[in-house]
Amino acid sequence: QVQLVESGGGLVQAGGSLRLSCAASRFIFNINAMGWYRQAPGQQRELVAGITTSGHTNYADSVKDRFTISRDKNKNTVYLQMNSLKPEDTAVYYCAADRAGVLVAPRYWGQGTQVTVSS
């Protein structure tokens, strides 16, 4: 089941920027929290950024001053603007969504988009 579709990943040099997009299926209703996780090889999946329907956001400490999450409720789409990218940001980025107000154990997942930062 592909219920969330990510786009915008790619290869970028350190210091560059990427903008990720995630669109939810039109058949998914009552989505509240949305956000982005990432997983590097050999690492655990971690929450990068989340956003609620009220616009409250939270970020991992490692990205707080560099990444910005936003949401278009009309399109049921979430974005992640990534600036000042570092090689350690290299990972597969997964979009997630849930009926809950915060992301704890998301019900819906995208298939992931690769972000590679070179130096």
PLY file of the C-alpha trace (Angstrom):
ply
format ascii 1.0
element vertex 119
property float x
property float y
property float z
element edge 118
property int vertex1
property int vertex2
end_header
0.00 0.00 0.00
1.51 3.27 -1.16
-0.39 5.89 0.79
2.28 8.58 0.99
4.49 9.53 -1.94
7.79 11.36 -1.45
9.78 13.33 -3.98
12.70 15.73 -4.09
15.58 13.57 -2.96
18.87 13.47 -4.79
22.58 14.13 -4.68
23.83 17.47 -3.42
27.15 18.89 -2.28
27.75 19.85 1.32
26.27 23.25 2.03
23.59 22.85 -0.59
19.83 22.59 -0.27
17.03 20.21 -1.13
13.27 20.40 -0.75
11.35 17.21 -0.07
7.65 16.85 -0.73
5.19 14.26 0.50
1.63 13.91 -0.77
-0.96 11.83 1.02
-3.47 9.72 -0.85
-6.81 11.40 -1.38
-8.41 8.33 0.19
-6.72 8.89 3.54
-8.83 10.93 5.90
-8.40 12.37 9.36
-4.65 12.78 9.11
-3.34 15.00 11.87
0.39 14.79 12.46
2.77 14.51 9.53
6.51 14.51 9.38
9.79 13.12 8.19
12.00 10.35 9.47
15.36 9.28 8.15
17.49 6.17 8.32
21.15 5.88 7.42
22.82 2.50 6.78
23.37 0.66 10.04
21.45 3.30 11.99
18.06 3.41 13.64
15.26 5.34 12.04
14.93 8.74 13.68
12.39 11.52 13.61
13.74 14.53 11.74
10.79 16.89 11.90
7.09 16.79 12.64
4.15 19.13 12.29
0.61 19.08 13.67
-2.62 20.35 12.16
-2.28 23.46 14.31
1.15 24.17 12.87
3.24 23.18 15.87
6.62 21.85 14.78
9.43 19.90 16.34
12.88 19.02 15.08
15.75 16.77 15.88
18.52 18.76 17.53
20.88 17.98 14.69
18.69 19.73 12.10
16.78 22.36 14.08
18.53 25.42 12.65
18.91 24.06 9.14
15.67 22.27 8.21
12.15 23.66 8.03
8.97 21.61 7.88
5.77 23.06 6.46
2.35 21.83 5.46
-0.30 22.58 2.87
-3.56 21.35 4.37
-5.53 21.93 1.19
-3.27 19.56 -0.72
-2.62 17.28 2.25
1.06 17.70 1.54
4.06 18.17 3.80
7.43 19.63 2.85
10.91 19.58 4.26
13.24 22.38 3.26
16.79 21.27 3.97
19.53 23.90 3.96
23.22 23.79 4.80
23.27 20.08 4.20
26.04 18.01 5.70
27.39 14.59 4.73
25.92 13.19 7.94
22.47 14.09 6.62
22.85 11.33 4.06
20.01 8.86 4.56
16.76 7.58 3.19
14.06 10.03 4.19
10.58 8.70 4.90
7.38 10.64 5.08
4.99 9.63 7.84
1.46 10.51 8.90
-0.95 9.51 11.62
-4.41 10.16 13.00
-2.81 11.09 16.30
-1.83 14.66 17.02
1.85 13.79 17.34
4.07 11.27 15.61
4.78 8.38 17.92
4.00 5.25 15.93
2.84 6.53 12.53
0.18 4.53 10.77
1.06 5.65 7.25
4.47 5.64 5.60
6.02 6.53 2.30
8.55 4.30 0.57
11.42 6.69 1.10
13.56 9.01 -0.98
17.35 8.94 -0.97
19.27 12.04 0.07
23.01 11.93 -0.48
25.29 14.77 0.57
28.82 14.72 -0.77
31.88 16.70 0.27
0 1
1 2
2 3
3 4
4 5
5 6
6 7
7 8
8 9
9 10
10 11
11 12
12 13
13 14
14 15
15 16
16 17
17 18
18 19
19 20
20 21
21 22
22 23
23 24
24 25
25 26
26 27
27 28
28 29
29 30
30 31
31 32
32 33
33 34
34 35
35 36
36 37
37 38
38 39
39 40
40 41
41 42
42 43
43 44
44 45
45 46
46 47
47 48
48 49
49 50
50 51
51 52
52 53
53 54
54 55
55 56
56 57
57 58
58 59
59 60
60 61
61 62
62 63
63 64
64 65
65 66
66 67
67 68
68 69
69 70
70 71
71 72
72 73
73 74
74 75
75 76
76 77
77 78
78 79
79 80
80 81
81 82
82 83
83 84
84 85
85 86
86 87
87 88
88 89
89 90
90 91
91 92
92 93
93 94
94 95
95 96
96 97
97 98
98 99
99 100
100 101
101 102
102 103
103 104
104 105
105 106
106 107
107 108
108 109
109 110
110 111
111 112
112 113
113 114
114 115
115 116
116 117
117 118
